[in-house]
């Protein structure tokens, strides 16, 4: 077994990795639910937690709240927050991704150990799209030009590389699309081969997915009525069709063409 020691020793071992909820005040209604979810499905999480907000304060003994002021953009918020985070590596955790099963902690510790020993620029914690070059039995290399080379569904960034790739005024989506192109200047981008946990995306375009509300209800988490709209039938159908198109793209298009084809589709919209 890779991991030996009590909880304090484990926290000390991984003290150079921070878990960061990248959020803003308009998602305040998710702060309690996402922490409740994390506490349930990753009980032995050893990482220090940060939550980024604008002006609102989130009070929790488990979370360090970083308030960055005006909500200029997703990237501006994160750039300001990075100046207040001492850790070398950032595990980015979006506030609308909720775990559905227990985290495979021992597998994740192997990833943490490899990161601390090899100082990669990035590790994607979701094994999609299909990987091409094996680094070891659980880490795979992401070639330059790879689709989603800077994806945020969860990932670990070296803080200084994240700072390099972020551009003021850009959204999270921009980091995944434009940042992937900028990342081609650098080596050291990887992905895990098998997932450490399972989750669902609960919010689409600022609205609740029905599946997200059902999960929270199952978990006994109360959401105040009227705080956030719920996707209607047409919005759910549109989301379903987008997912099906994404699945076709995933399995039918060769990897070497995926990024260029996706960029052409984006420009045509």
Helices and strands as residue ranges (DSSP letters): H 7-13, E 17-22, G 25-30, H 31-41, E 48-53, E 63-67, H 74-82, E 89-94, E 97-99, H 105-118, E 122-124, E 133-134, E 139-141, E 155-158, H 159-165, H 172-183, E 189-192, E 199-201, E 203-204, E 207-208, H 210-218, H 233-252, H 255-268
